[in-house]
Structures are given as structure tokens and as C-alpha cells.
Amino acid sequence: MTQLKGIKYVSIGILANILFSSYASAIVIRHDKPEKHYIADFQDFPALATFYNIGVHGTLIAPDWILTATHAVFCLDQGQTIKVGNQLAEVQATYNYPTYEFGGENDLSLVKLKEPITTIEPAQLYRATDETNKDVWFIGSGGTGTGLTGQTVSNVENNGVLRKAQNKVIASNESDLQFVFEKGDAGLEYEGVSGNGDSGGPAYIKQGGDYFILGVSSRTGSDDKYAGEYGVTELYTRVSAHINWIEQVISSDESERAKISSIGPFLHPGMAQEHMMDTCKSISVTQKRPN
């Protein structure tokens, strides 16, 4: 199983000597529901971006902007190729929330694309502050398992399979939305939580024909539960609490953006700067997934 409280881990099979944390992972599901009900595709959330061939996600919120978690952008340097839906896109720059510290609150980054995506409708930012008690969806291609066992299939072993699950916002603060993986009748019909490799992915709702992103997959908040176990607490960075920063970055010029954002890349434990070029190349979406 993955770790207790804090950042979740993304394993890179061919680089087994490093196991680095990417807070939230792929979707872990109820033990008493058929897995087929959780299988998803990009039509379930068209604005989903995928950064690496082992998972890790973001959300297109404007034609040339993606919202994600800061701990997820360790390889998103200028020129890195990612996917939005099934479309390839090139990173121009990354901007991190200015007070973020690795493993902590305000886990939020904006990724500027070199060219706008014109064939996919961006998701809208959820601006209201009434998130508590709302039912939302998670989606991602990270690790999986059930609430009885926690995550038992790594994001590498999952091989890119996309899943979605429901959960309910139980609390919020100025940084995060809080969720708990409930069991049985206490949970929603397709209750679930994120697993390793789902980091940066959305907590979203659909109203009419529009998708709204309420949160960004960040980290676990449980001292006594493994990732994906029933009862584990999940924390998603709260979009409504960061609207001003998001809009300021998007509307500013380059010099102003530098003043209101921090510099990464916030390397995970086990990562060494001198090896990052090879690491990032091996997990690029243009490369075959590791075995």
C-alpha cells in the first residue's frame, strides 16, 4: 500500500530506485460495486489533461491554460509535451502559487501552453463558496484498488486506464476541500477516492452542458489510514479560494507573473536534479509506458 498522511506516491517502473510522491493517485473504488461502473473516457470530462505516461493530471480552464497541483509539475519545463484529451500540446511556462511549500497547503499551479487548444471546451472555475455537502466526481488514470485493501494496483500497473468516482465535500477552509472515503450506505453509489497518479486532477460537477472544477487533487489528510482505504481523508485544493490568484496570473504579463508566483520544480523525495532530464524523458506522454 501507499503511505499514510501526506503526499501520495507515483511509481516509475523502469526507475524503480526512485519512488516519488505525487500526493493524490488514481481512482480507488468501492469493494461492493463492479469495476465496470467506474471505467471512464475523456467524454466524461473533456478538459482533462494528462502530463505523463504514468498519469498525473490537470484541467484545461482556458484555451491555453491548465490548472493543476504544484507537486505535479516537476517535469513541466518549457517544451515538455503533454496531452489535453487525446491532443498533444507543448508547455510554454509554469506558475506556482507563491506561498506553497512541498507537502503543504495551496498546492496549485497554472501551466501556460505554447498554442491554444481550440477543439476542446475548457472547464469553468467554480466561484461560489457553497461547496460543503456537494456531490462531485473525481477522474484519473492513477493507481487503483478497493476501499477494503486500499490501492493495490500502482499507477504504472494501471496502464493508463481512466476511472471516475463520486464523493461528497464534507468541509472546506481557505486552502482545501475535504473528502472522506465512506463505506456502504454512508457512501455515494459510486463512492471512491483518488490514487497514486491522479494528482492534479479535478473534483468537478456538471451543470447543464457545462463542467465546473471545484478542487484540484492534492494529498491525503489521515494519520491512521493508507491511501485508498475506507475512512481515509482526501484534500483537494479549493478553487474558489484561489480565484483571484488564478485570474491575476492569466491576465498579467510575464514580468508581473514572476512577481506573483514561485519557482519550482519542487522535486519529490528520491529525485535528483542531475537525473531529471532522463526521468522526464522516460515518462513523457510521447514515450511508451514503463513496464
N, C-alpha and C positions, 0 to 999 in steps of 0.2 A: 504494500500500500504506500501511498504518498504521505507526506509529513503532516504534523499537527498544525497548530496555528501559524499563519503567515503565508508567505509566497508559496505557490504551488510549483511543481517541477515539470519541465519539458525534457524528455529524454531524447537524445540524438543517437540512434542505434549504432552507427558506424563510428561515433565518437564516444564510446562507452566510458572512457576515462573521465568525461565531464558530464555531470548531471546537474542541469541548472534550473533554477526556479522560475516559473512563469505563472505565478500566482494561481490564476484560475485555469482549469483544464478543459477536456471535452465532456460531453454530457453523460452524467451518471443517472440511471433511471430507477423506477420502482421495480421491486422484485416480482410483483404480482400482476404486471401488465406485459403483454407481448412486446418484444423489442420493435416489431414492425410498426407499431403505432408511434414510435419516436423517430423513425427514419425521415429525414428531411431532404429537400433540394433547394437550390438557390431561389426558386419561386416563392418559397416560404418567407424569405427576407432578401429581396433582390439587391439591397445595398450592402450586403456582406462582403467585406474584403478579407483576403487570406494572405498572410505575409510570407509564410514559409511552407515547405513541403511536409512539415510535421505539424501543421496547424498554426494557431495564433492569429487573431483576427482584429478587425476594425470595422467601422461603419462609414460609408460614403454619406456626408452631410451637406455637401455642395459639389458641383461638378469636378472640382479639383482639390477637394479637402476631405480627409478621412480622420475620424475621431477614434482614439484607441487609448490603451493604458501605457503609461511611460515605461513600465517594466517590460513591455512587449516590443520595444523599438530598438533593441540592441544591435540589430543588423540593418536598420533602415537609413543607411547613408545615401547621399546623393548618387543616383544611378542605379540603385537596387531595384530589381523588378519584383512586383507583387501582382496579385490578382484582385480584381473587383468583379464579383460574379465569376464568369469564366474568361473575362477580358484582361489581358496583360496591361500593366501600367508602370510607369517609371517614377520613382521618388525624386523629388527636387530638394526637399528640406524637411526637417522635423523640428517641432517646437514643443518643449516640455513645460508643464506647469511650474512656476518659479519656485515654490516652496516645497516641492516634492523631494522626499528622501527615500531611498530604496527600502521597500517593505512597509512604507507608511501611507498616510492619507494623501488625498489629492493626486491620485495616481491617474494622470490624464495627459495625453499628448495629442497634437494635431500634426498630421502628415500632409504636406503640400505635394501635389502631383505635378509632373512636368507639363502634362497635357490634360485638359478636362475630359471627363467621361461623359459622353453625350447620349449614350444608348441606355443608361440606367437611371431611374429616378432616385435621387438622394432621399434618405430618411429625414424626417423633420425632428428638430430638437424639442423635447418635452419641456415646456416652460412653467407649467403650473407646479405648485408645491403641495399637491394633494396625493402624493404617491402612496402613502401608507394605506394598506389594505387593497391595493390594486393587484389584480392578477396579471402577470406578464409572461412572456416567452423568453427563453434562452435558446441560443443556437450556436453550434460549433462542431469542429471535427477533431477535437482532442481525445483524451483517454475516456474509457467507459467502464461500466460495471453496474452493480445494483446497490441499493441502499443497505442491504444486508452485509455486503462484503466491502463496500467502498470501491474505489477504482481498482480494477484488476487487469484491465487491458490498457497498455500505455498509448500515448498519442502516436507513437511510431507504429505499434501493432495495429492500431485502428485503421491505418492506411487510407486516411482521407475521408472516411465515411462521415457524412454530415447528419447530426441529430438535433432535435429540438425538444424542449421540455417546458412545463409550466412551473411557476412558483408565485408566491404572494409576498409583497413587500410588508414586512412586519414593523419596521421602524426606519427612521432616517435622521441624519444630522447634517451639518454644513459640509461634510465631505462625502458621505456614503449613504447608500440604501442597504438595508439589512434583510436577509432571507434566511430561512431555516428549512432544511430538508425533512419534511414531515412524513410519517409512516401511516399507512392505512387510511382510515376515514378522516384523519386530521389533515391529510394532504389533498391536493387537487387531483383530478382524474389522471393526468399525465405529469404528475409531480416529478421534479428532478433538480439537479444542480450541475454546475459546470465541473469539468475535469481538467487534468493537465493538458495544455494545448489549446484551451478555449479562451485564454487570456485576451483581454481587449475586446471581446465580443459583446454584443448588445443584450440588455434587458429591454424588450420592446413590446409595444402593443400596436394593434391595427384598428384604426377608426375610419369607417367607410373604406375608401381605397387608399388611405394614407398610412404609412408606417411612422411611428414615433419612437425615438430612443430615449429611455428614461435613465439607463445606467450603463456603465462600462465594467466588464468583468475584471476584478482586481485581485482579491485574496480571500483566504478563509479567516474566520474570527473565532475559532474554537480552540481551547486549550486541551480538550479531552477527546476530540474526535479526529479521525483521519479524513482526508479529502474524500467526499462522496458517501460517507456513512450517514445513515439516518441520524438526525439531530445536529448535524454539522451546520455551522453558521457561515453564510457566504456574504461577502461585501462587494458591492458594485459601486464605483464612483458615481456620485449623483450629478446628473447632467444639469438639472435646474439650478443647482447651487454654483455652477461654473459658467453660466450663460454669458456673463459679462466678459470673462476672460476669453472664451471661445470666439465671441463676436469681435472683440478687440484685436485678436491675432489675425483673424481673417481679413479685417478691414484695414489693417495697418500696412505701412511699407516695411521693407526689410530692416531698416535701422531701428524702427520702433519695435518690431517683433523681437529683436535681440534684447531689448530692454525689459520686456515683459515675459520672457521665457528663460529657462535654464538650459545648460548644455549637458548632454548625456555623455556616453551612451548607457550609463547605469548597468554595468556588466554584472552578471549573476555570479554567485559563488562557483568556482571551478573554471570560469572564463579568464583567459589571459589576453591582454590587448595584442600581443605579438602573434597570436593564433587566430584572431577574429576574421581576418581576410579569408582564410581557408574554411573556417567554421561557417561563415555567412555564405560562401560559395556553395558549400555542400548542402545547405538547407534552402537554397533558393527555389522558388516555385518553378523555375525552368529546369531544375535537376530532378532526376529520378529519386523517389523517396528512398531513404535508407532502409535496409532490411534488419 
